[in-house]
């Protein structure tokens, strides 16, 4: 039996477009919801991406913290992690609503601060400003580009001269004759790369350099319309990005080292007149590359302590790919020596990402090696003070550390799909947040001998070694001190097993943060112990209540329910009259740490954001499949 469906041509685009629309929605749901994130009972507002550490040679790894700023995820922003992958600080929301890039420790007015770019993401560049934050996580300065150019770009925000000035990149569209590059029907649009050194306080431009004044577009290896970020040159929104500046450094002579991704070239620029002193690689290299090559690179840096009058040592991250063309099978961090006498460039050391044995999906008994990463965008290479190499793998959101001669000793990846990270660094960092610790307390019922679970954290604090929990039956006290509990991870959990001799259940608690010497740092607010209602308690255990997954109404409510007895307004408490000072703690272990019984806490709880996202994905996929079938019936 043959049947035909007649659809007006007016509606046929709908039949084709609707399944495509559903597929796009499916991808967006995957990118938005399929993210494994942390969950903390004391800070349920924080949903930090999980940093999964798969290699950590603790005896060799450089001490310090990992600074990253992932984006294209649920909560983009600056983050700090320790070498175990535990969250130290979530800056989501603190830094502002826009994306953050390149968070690192910087010297500002003689003290360590955090510096990063904050702004709105565009295709291959950004619009925004530089941010300087102190070790209390307060923004102390915002730095803008000057001289009538667009807002600064994400690729570089780097302080110089002890924090008096800042190096910043700027991307500016302008009309240009591109008839030699396939844009012949009129003026085309080109993206000009600009860098500035500006006064941090006034944004006065101290030095400015513009690519079109010194580098001809014919030097570019990225033609109009050839990549996802090249632009086609046909409009203001799609200018041809022929140069693509992505790093700036400054030497002791006042000259500037810059990197251009799309010309695959590193330039030394005169700080006097902006002329090009030398080029490394690219179409007109002044050096012969003896034993290596690089392309589409990022993050070129000078190393003054290793250089002299005849030799320059620099590092860069060699992407070797732009996602469309590859010049090597994998990306590398490179240490390069320039011989200014013989005009040669020699690769001293190269670092690839670690490879790990994995099971062959076709044969579980066979192990194969992953290939090293080929990063098609972003990435950086930080040479640490001990000559270890710390690398960030860009659009593949992973970091690694290698010994000076090459072997990897650390590797970690963000457990989120589609997420990218422009730069990552390792630094020492000491901070005491302006905010106070947070605490959540839970008991299954109100009996005096019922166990009470405490969960506490202090977002961004680096000096906490112990927590002490203070409890009382009433908000006004008196509060009784509990045992010291060693801090572990971002959130510390401790369970008080209860006491038959109590006159009543624990009603109110606060947490006291204590440093390694026994000094009291800060107290949390006083909070009530949460006890579930009779109807809810069936879904709870001794540790906490489960998470609800659906709405259930036993009766139709004709009137709103009476207001429940909510948590009283939190009250900040001062430093208690306690025996927490080091000279009052009974016994030490020889280094100032209290010699006391330690209760180990459990690991951070993790969850997948949006537990119902799989259901919606399959519903959308089913409807999309039905739409495709309808299209086929209409078409044939």
N, C-alpha and C positions, 0 to 999 in steps of 0.2 A: 504494500500500500504506500502510495506516495502522497505527501502533503506538502504544501507550500505556505510560508508565512510572508505576507506582504507588509512591509514597513515603509512608510513614507521616507524619501531621502532626507527630509528635514530632521528626522529623528535618528537616522543611522549613526551620526557622530556620537550621539548619546550612548548607543549600544557598544561602540568601541571604547569610548572614554570612560564609561562607568567601571568596567573591570580594571582598567589601568589605574583609575582613581583609588579603587579598593586596594590594589597592590601597593601603591604609594603609602596609603594609610597603614598597611601591614608593616612596611619597612619602618615607618615612623614609630609605631608601637614597639617594634623590636628594639629600636635605638633608644627609646625613652624608658621603657619598663624593664627590659631584660638586663638589669644591672644588679650585681651582687654587691651589697653595701653593708656597712656596720650598723648595729643598733645598740644603743646604750640606754639603760633604764634611767640613769641620772640625767642624761641629755638626749631625750628622744627626738629632739629637733634636729640633731646632727645625723646626716646620712653620708658618711665619708666613703669613698671607694676603698676597696680592700687591696692592700699591697701584699701580694703573695710572694714571700721570700722562698726561693727554691735552692739557693746556694748561699751559705754564710759561714765562712771560715773565721770564727770569732777571734782566733789568735792572730790573724793577719789583717782583717778588715780595719780600715782607718776609723778611729772613733769620730763620732759626730752624728749629725742628723741628715736626713734626705729631704730636700726642698723641691717640691713639684707643684705644678699648677695645671692639672688636667682640664680639658674642656670637651664639649660635646658629650655631656653626661648630665645626670639629674641635678647635681649640685656642683657646678664648676667653681673654681676658685683656688686660692693658695692653700697648700697643705704641708705639714711637716710630719715625717715618720721617723721612727728609730730603726736600728738595724734588724730588729726582729719583725718589722712590718707593723708594729703597733702605732696607732695614731698618737701624735703629740699635740698637734694644733690643727683645727679646722677653721680656715678663714672664710668659709662660705658665708656670704652676707655681710661680714665685717668689712671686707674690701670694697663692697659696692655691688651693684646689680650686674655689671658687665663682666666680660671675661678677664682673666689675669694671665700674664705670661712672664716667664723669666724671673720668678722670685729667687732672691739670693741675699746673702748677708753682705752689707756694704758699710763702708766707713763714712760716717756723717758726723762732722764736728767732733771728731775724736772718740766716738763711741760706735759700737756695732748697732746697726739698724737693719731692717728689712727693706729692700728696694724691689719694685716690680712695676710692670706696665699694666694699666687698667684701661679697658676701652671696648668699643664695639667692633666685632669681627666682621671683616669684609672678605672678599674672595682673594686670598693670598696676601692680604695686608690688613691693617686695622686703623681705627681712628680713636685717639684717647690721650692719655697723659701718664706721666710717671708719678709713682706714689712712694713716699718714704714713711716708714712706720717704726716706732721705737720698740724697746724690749718689753713694754707693757701692752703691746699691740694697739697703740693709739696712733692714728695718722698725724704726723707732725708737719708734713709738707706735701704739696702737689706741684709738679713741675710741668710746664707747658712749653711747646715750641714757640718761637717768636719770629718776627720779621715778615708777617703777612703770608705765611704758608699754612697749609692745612694742619690740623692737630697731629701730634706725633704718632708714630707707628709702633707696632708690637715688637719689631725685630731687635731693637736695642734700647735699653735704658740703663746706663752705666755711669756711676759717679766718677769724677776725676778730681785731682787737686784737693784731696782730703774732704771731698763732699762740697766744695765751693762751686763746682761746675758739673754739668751732666752732658753725656754724649747721647744723642737721640737720632733715630731715623725718621724720615718723613716721606710719604708717597704722595705725589701730586700729578693729577691728570692735566694734560695740556694738548691743544691741537698742534698737529705736526704734519709735514709733507711725508707721507709714507708710500708714495707712488713706486718707490724701488722695492717695496715689500708687499705688493699685491693689493694695496688700498689705493685705487687710481681714480675713482669717480669724484673725488673731492678731498678736502683735508681729512686726515685721519686723526685718531686720538692715541697718544702715547703716555705711558706712565714714567714720570721722571723720578729717579731716586735721589733723595737729598739727605745729607746728614748735617747736624748742627752740634756745636758745643755752646751751651747756654748757661747763664748765671742761674743757679738753683733758686735764689731768692726773688730775682726780678724778671727772669726769662729773657734778659738781654742777650742777643746773639753775639757771641765772641768770635765764632768762626762758622762759616757755612760753605758747603761744597755741593754742586749740582752735577749729576752724571752727564747730562747732555752738553755741558760746557767742555767736557774732557774725553768722553768715550762715545764714539760713533755707534749708532744702532747696528751697523754692519758687523760689529764684533760679537753680536749675540748669537748663541747657539739655540735659542728658543724663539722660533718664528711666530708670527701672529696666528692664533687659532690652533696651535700645535699641542697644547697641554691644557689641563683643567684650570690653570692659573695664568696662562700666557695672555689671555685677552685677544680679541680679533682686531682691535684697532678701529672698529666701526662706530663706536659710540662712547660717550662719556662714562657709561657704566661698565664698558668692556675695553678699556684702553690696552694697548700692547705694552706689556711689562717686559721691556727688553733687557733690563739690568737686574733688578730685584736685589737691592742691598739687604744684607741680613746680619751684619755685625760691624762693630767699630771698636778699635782699641787705640790707645795713644802711647807713644814712647817718650823717653826722657828728653828727647830733642824737640818735642812738640809736634811731631809728625803723626799721621793717623794711618792705621792699618784697617782696611775695609775688605769685606768679602762680597762678591757679586755672584749670586747663584746662576743667573741666566747667561753670563759670559764665562762661567767656570773659571774665574780669575780672582786672585787676591792682589790688591793694590796697596802700595805705600804712597800716601798723599802728603805733599809738603804742607806743613802748618803755616808757612809764610805766604804762599801765593796759590795754593790749591793744585799745583801741577803734579803730575804723576812722576814719582821718583823711580819706581820700578814696578813691573808686573810679574807675577808668578802664575804660569799656566795661561790658558786662554789663547786667543788668536794671535797675540803679539807678545809672547812671554820674553822677559829679559834673562831668564835662566833656563838652562837645559836640564830637564828632569831626567836623572840618570836611571833610577831603579824603581820608578813608581809613576802613577798618574792619579788624578782625582777629577771629579766633575760634580756639579750641582751641590757644592759644599756649603757648610754652615760653620759659624762660630770660630773664625780665625783669631788667634791670640798670640801676642809676642811674649817671650820669656826672657826678660832682661838679665836675670841672674845667670842664665846659661849662655848669653850672647857676649860678643866683643866687637872690636872695631872691624874685623874682617868676616865674622860669622854671625848670622842671625838664626836663632832657634825659634820656631813657631809651631803651633799646633792647630789642627782643624779637624772637623768632622766631615769625612768624605762620604756623601750619600751614594755616589756612583749611579744614581737613578733619579728620574723625575716622575716615575710611574708609567712613562711611555717609552723611554729609551734608557738602556742600561749600558754602562761602560765597564762594569765588573760584576762578578756573581754575588757579592755581598758588600755591605757598608763597613767602613773602618774609621777608627780614630787614628790620626797620623801625627807623629813628631818629625819635623822636617828641619834640616840644616841647610841654610843658604850660604854658599861660598861667594863672597862679593869680589874676590880676586879672579877666580876662574869662571864666574857666572854659572855655577852649577847648583842644583838642588838635589839633596840626597835624603831618602827616607831612612830615618834612624830606627824607629819602632812603629809597628802597626798593630792595632787592637781590633779584633772582631768580637761579635757577641758570642757567649758560650753556646755550646751545643750539648744537648742532653739525649741519652738513649730513650727512645719511645717505642712502644709496641707497634708493629705493622698491623693496620686494621684488617688486612687480608689474611694474616697468619699470626696469631697471638704468640706463637713460640719463637718468632723471629723478631730481633730488635734491629732497628735502623736508626741512624743519626739524623737529627734535624740539621738542616743547613743553617749557617749563620744568617742573621737578619740582613735583608736588603731594605733599607728605609728610604721610601720614595719622597719624604718631605721631613723638614724640621730635624732636630737632633743637635747634640753638642758634646764636646769633649773638654773635661776639666782636668788639668794636671794638678794633682794635689801636692801640698808642701813636702810630703814624703816621697814624691815622684811616682806614686800610684796613679793609675788612670781611672777616672770616673766618667762613664759614658751614658748618655740618654739616647734612646733609639727612636725618638721623634714620633711619627705616626704609628709606630709599634710601641705602645706605652710601657716601656721596660727600661730598667737601669742596671748597670753592671759596674764592678770595680775589678781592675786587673793589677797584678804586680808589675813593677817597672819593666821586667823582661817578658811580660806577656800573659802568663797564666791567670785565668779568672779566679777570683776568690769570693765574689758576691754577685748575685743576680736576683732581681725581683721584677714582677709585672703587676700592673693593675688588672683586677679581675672584672673588667667591664668591656662590653662590646662597643666597637666603633670609637672609643675614646682615644684622644691624642694628647700629647704633651710636648710643647715647643722646646723647653729646656728643663734640665734638672741639675741639681748641685748637691754636694756634700759639704757641710760646714759645722763647726762647733757653734753652739748657740746657748745663751743663758737668758731666761725670761721669767718674769713674774707678772702674770696678767693683771690688768686693772680690775677685772671682774673677779668674783669670789668663786670658791668651789661649789659644786652642785651635789645634792644628795637625794636619794629616793630610798624609803624604808617600807618594808612590807611584813605583815604578820597575817597568818591564815585566820586567826580568830583573836578574841580579846582576853583569853585566859592568861593568868600570870606566868604560867610555865610554857607558853607557846614560843617557839623560836621566832626570832625577828631577823630578816635579811636586810643588809645595808648595801647600797650601791653608790659609790661616790667617784667623782672625777673633777679635774680642774683643767679646762681647755687651755692648752698652751704652756702650762707650768712645766719647767724643766728640773726644778730643784727638790721636788717632793720625793721623799724616800719612805715615809711612813704615814699612815692614817690612824687617827684615834677618834673613836665614836663616843659621843656623850649622850646620855639618855635620861629622861625624866618622865614621870607620870603626867605632869602638867607643863604647860608652856612656860610658866614662870619658874619652874624648877622646884627644888634644887636638882641640878644635873650631876650625874655620876659618871666619872671617866671609865671607859672600857680599856681593853687591851690594845697594844699597838699592833697594827696590821701592815705588813710590807706592801708597798705599792707595786702593782704589776699591771703592765699595759696601760691603756687609757682609762679604763674603769676598773676599780677594785671592788670585789664583792666579799662580804664577811657575814657570817651567820652567828648570831647570839642564840645559844641553845635554850635559853629560858631559865627561870629560877622559881622553884616552888615557894621560896620565902618572900617573894615580892608581895606587896599588898595589893597590887593591881598590875595590869598590863603596861608595857611601854607605850607611852602616848606621843612623845615628841623627842626628836633627835637632832643633832648637828654633828658635822665632821670637822676635825681639826687637821690641817696639813702640817707635817713636821719634816724638817730637812735632815740631812745625814748627821748633823751634829746635835740633833735633838731640839733645835730651835723651832718654836711655833711660827709658822708662816702666815696662815690666814684661816679663819673659820668660815664654814658655810652658813647659810641661813638656818634658822630653826624650822623644821618641817614636821607635820604630823605623820605618824606611822599609818600607812594605808592598810585598812582592813576591809576585805570584800563583804558585800551584803550577803544575806542568806541565800538569795537566788543566784548570785554570782559565784559563791564559794564552791559550788559543785564543779566549776570549771577551773578551779585553782588547786595548787598543791602547796607544799611548805615553802617553796621558793618564790613563786609569783603566779599570776593568773595568765591563762592562755589568751591569744589574740582572737577577737570575734571575727567571724567570716561572713555573717549574713544578718539581716534584720529579722527578728521574730516578734510577733505581737500575739499574745494570748487572747486579748480582748481589744475591741475597738475603743480607743480612748476618746471620750467625748469632751473631756476637759484636760487641760495640761496637767501633768503630774506635779505634785508639790516639789518645791526646790529642795534638792538633796543637800545634806550638810557637807558643803564643799570644804576644801582645804582652807584654813584660815590664812589670812595674809601673812606672807613670810616676813620674819623679823630677823634683821641682821644682828648678830651678837658680836660683842667685842672679844678681845682676848681674855680667856677665863683665868681666874686665879688658880692655876694648876701647877703641877710638878713636872711640866713638860720641858723645862729648860735643861740643858745638857748636864749641869752640875747637880740637878735634882733627880735625874734618872738613876735608878738603882742598878749600877753595873753597866759596863760597856764591853764591847768586844775588841777594844784596843785601837779602833780608829774613830771613836766618837759615836758609833752606831749603838743604840740601846741594845743591851744583851737581854732580850726578852723573847717570850714565846711568839712565834710568827704563825699567823693563819694564812695559808695560801688561798688566793682567790681563783676563780674560774676564768676561762678564756672569755674574750669579748663575744657577745652573741652576734651572729650574723644572720642576715635575712636577704631575700630577693625582693627588691622593691616592686610593688604591684603584683601581689600573688595571683590575681585573676587575669593577668595579661595573656597567658596561654589560651584561656577560654575565648577571649575576644579575638585573638589571632586566628584561631581555627574557625570561628564563626565568619570572620571577614574572608578567610580563604575559601570557605564553602560558598559564600555568596559570589565571590569573584569567579569561582569555577562555573557556577550556574550562569553568570554573565557571559563567560567565554562560550559556553554551549549555546546560549541564545544568539550570540554573534554568528557562530558557525551556521546555525539553522537559518538565520536571516540571509547570510551571504551565499549559501549553497542550496 
